[in-house]
């Protein structure tokens, strides 16, 4: 795997700014997406009491974004040694984030399905996110000896876990304006815009798209579409209800 795209131009003078903008946009999405939920918890008026899995997931997610931000800063300052030093921590966060995300979603599905059994359908969305994140995050670790591939794998992994933040940001507006179907279809809009912008950046600066994105972007888009199709299937609702209920 370390041989992927060795001929690809490893560095461009705009790269540092592109990844800095990516990280900045990620934090903006997190701030706008999760601010209302955080405010409710600080005020003592949350939708439901936070289980231990949610607490772990929130802090591991924040740790991922914080380390990614620090690593971006280290690279800008030429401190590759500090960047590599934080690598094992990122690796250790992968199973923590994945397992806590699934546990949190199970709790959430059971809580909301008590009022509406149709809520079980949404489990496929969380499952898709976790699978895509785990695969690309592990791929980033395996490709750490190939910086261009490694960086794009990290971008794919981070983009997909921002789906909840971006959706919370503009989901309510889309629901009011276009209805439930459009609301659901737009769940993956945030990650889609991020990965397409990365592919466009490659095309503009290198004249072609790196193989990680050339393969990863279509897989992501197909996975997003498949998750929506599964969401509406009756067999999926029956399966999840049997497993989770």
C-alpha positions in Angstrom: 0.0 0.0 0.0 2.9 2.3 0.7 3.6 2.4 -3.1 0.3 4.1 -4.0 0.9 7.1 -6.2 4.6 7.4 -5.6 4.8 9.5 -8.8 2.2 11.9 -7.6 3.6 15.4 -6.8 4.0 15.2 -3.0 4.0 18.9 -2.3 2.5 22.0 -3.7 3.0 25.5 -2.4 -0.7 25.8 -1.6 -1.0 22.5 0.3 -0.4 23.9 3.7 -3.0 26.5 3.2 -5.5 24.0 1.8 -5.2 21.7 4.8 -5.3 24.7 7.2 -8.6 25.8 5.6 -9.9 22.3 5.8 -9.2 22.2 9.6 -10.7 25.6 10.1 -13.9 24.8 8.2 -14.1 21.6 10.3 -14.1 23.6 13.5 -16.6 26.0 12.2 -19.0 23.2 11.3 -18.5 21.7 14.8 -19.2 25.0 16.5 -22.3 25.8 14.5 -23.5 22.2 14.5 -23.1 21.2 18.1 -23.4 24.5 19.9 -27.1 24.2 20.6 -26.7 20.7 22.0 -23.8 21.7 24.2 -25.8 24.8 25.4 -28.7 22.6 26.4 -26.5 20.3 28.5 -24.8 23.2 30.2 -28.3 24.7 31.0 -29.5 21.3 32.3 -32.2 20.9 29.6 -30.9 18.2 27.2 -33.1 15.9 25.2 -31.9 12.9 27.3 -29.3 12.1 29.9 -25.9 11.5 28.3 -24.8 7.8 28.6 -21.2 7.0 29.3 -20.7 6.0 25.7 -21.7 9.5 24.5 -19.3 11.2 26.9 -16.4 9.0 25.7 -17.4 9.6 22.1 -17.6 13.4 22.5 -14.2 13.6 24.1 -12.5 11.2 21.7 -13.9 13.2 18.8 -12.6 16.4 20.3 -9.2 14.7 20.8 -9.1 13.6 17.2 -9.8 17.2 15.9 -7.4 18.7 18.4 -4.6 16.4 17.4 -5.3 16.9 13.8 -5.1 20.7 14.3 -1.8 20.4 16.2 -0.4 18.1 13.5 -1.3 20.6 10.8 0.4 23.4 12.8 3.5 21.2 13.3 3.8 20.5 9.6 3.5 24.2 8.8 6.4 24.9 11.1 8.5 22.0 9.8 8.2 19.9 12.9 7.6 16.5 11.4 9.0 14.9 14.5 6.2 16.3 16.7 3.7 15.3 14.0 4.8 11.7 14.1 4.9 11.7 17.9 1.1 12.2 18.0 0.5 9.5 15.4 0.1 6.6 17.9 -2.5 8.6 19.8 -4.5 9.1 16.7 -4.3 5.4 16.0 -5.5 4.6 19.6 -8.5 6.9 19.1 -9.9 4.9 16.1 -11.4 2.0 18.1 -12.5 4.3 20.9 -14.4 6.5 18.5 -15.9 3.7 16.5 -17.1 1.6 19.5 -18.4 4.6 21.4 -20.2 5.9 18.3 -22.1 2.6 17.9 -22.9 2.3 21.6 -24.2 5.9 21.6 -26.3 5.3 18.6 -27.8 2.1 20.1 -28.8 4.2 23.2 -30.2 7.0 21.0 -32.2 4.6 18.8 -33.8 2.9 21.7 -34.7 6.2 23.4 -36.4 7.7 20.4 -37.9 4.5 19.1 -39.9 4.2 22.3 -42.1 7.0 20.7 -41.6 6.1 17.1 -40.4 2.7 16.0 -39.4 4.2 12.6 -36.5 5.8 14.3 -34.6 2.5 14.1 -34.1 3.1 10.4 -31.5 5.8 11.2 -29.1 3.2 12.5 -27.8 2.6 9.0 -26.6 6.2 8.8 -24.5 5.9 11.9 -23.2 2.4 10.8 -22.1 3.8 7.4 -20.3 6.6 9.1 -18.4 4.3 11.5 -17.4 1.8 8.8 -16.1 4.5 6.4 -14.3 6.3 9.2 -12.7 3.1 10.5 -11.5 1.9 7.1 -10.0 5.3 6.0 -8.5 6.1 9.4 -6.8 2.7 9.5 -5.7 3.2 5.9 -4.1 6.5 6.9 -2.0 4.7 9.5 -1.0 2.0 7.0 0.0 4.7 4.5 1.9 6.9 6.9 5.1 6.3 4.9 3.4 7.9 1.9 2.6 11.5 2.9 0.3 12.5 0.0 -1.8 9.3 0.4 -1.7 9.5 4.2 -3.0 13.1 4.2 -5.8 12.3 1.8 -6.9 9.3 3.9 -7.0 11.5 7.0 -9.1 14.0 5.0 -11.5 11.2 4.0 -11.7 9.9 7.6 -12.3 13.4 9.1 -14.8 14.5 6.5 -17.2 11.6 7.2 -17.2 12.1 11.0 -18.2 15.7 10.4 -21.5 14.6 8.9 -23.4 15.0 12.1 -22.0 18.5 12.8 -22.8 19.8 9.3 -26.2 18.2 9.3 -27.1 19.7 12.6 -26.0 23.0 11.3 -28.3 23.2 8.3 -30.6 20.2 8.7 -33.5 22.1 10.4 -33.5 24.7 7.6 -33.6 22.1 4.9 -36.4 20.2 6.7 -38.6 23.3 7.0 -37.9 24.4 3.4 -37.9 21.1 1.5 -39.4 18.4 3.7 -38.3 15.1 5.2 -37.1 13.5 2.0 -34.7 16.3 1.1 -33.6 16.5 4.8 -32.5 12.9 4.7 -30.9 13.1 1.3 -28.8 16.1 2.6 -27.4 14.3 5.6 -24.2 13.5 3.6 -24.0 17.0 2.0 -21.2 18.2 4.3 -18.8 15.3 3.8 -19.6 15.3 0.1 -18.7 18.9 -0.4 -15.4 18.4 1.6 -14.2 15.4 -0.4 -15.2 16.9 -3.7 -13.3 20.1 -2.8 -10.2 17.9 -2.1 -10.5 16.2 -5.4 -11.0 19.5 -7.2 -7.9 20.9 -5.4 -5.8 18.0 -6.6 -7.1 18.6 -10.2 -6.3 22.2 -10.0 -2.8 21.9 -8.5 -1.6 18.6 -10.0 -3.7 18.2 -13.1 -5.1 15.0 -11.8 -6.7 13.5 -8.7 -4.7 11.4 -6.3 -5.7 7.7 -6.4 -6.8 7.8 -2.8 -9.4 10.3 -3.7 -10.1 8.9 -7.2 -11.0 5.6 -5.5 -12.3 7.0 -2.2 -14.7 9.6 -3.4 -16.8 7.3 -5.6 -16.8 4.7 -2.8 -18.1 7.4 -0.4 -20.8 8.6 -2.7 -22.0 5.1 -3.5 -22.0 4.3 0.3 -24.0 7.5 1.0 -26.6 6.6 -1.7 -26.7 2.9 -0.5 -27.3 4.0 3.1 -30.3 6.1 2.1 -31.7 3.2 0.0 -31.3 0.8 3.0 -32.9 3.4 5.3 -36.2 3.1 3.4 -36.2 -0.7 3.1 -38.6 -2.7 5.2 -36.2 -5.5 5.7 -33.7 -3.1 7.4 -36.3 -1.8 9.8 -37.3 -5.3 10.7 -33.7 -6.4 11.2 -32.7 -3.4 13.4 -35.8 -3.7 15.5 -35.1 -7.4 16.2 -31.5 -6.7 17.1 -31.8 -3.5 19.1 -35.2 -3.8 20.7 
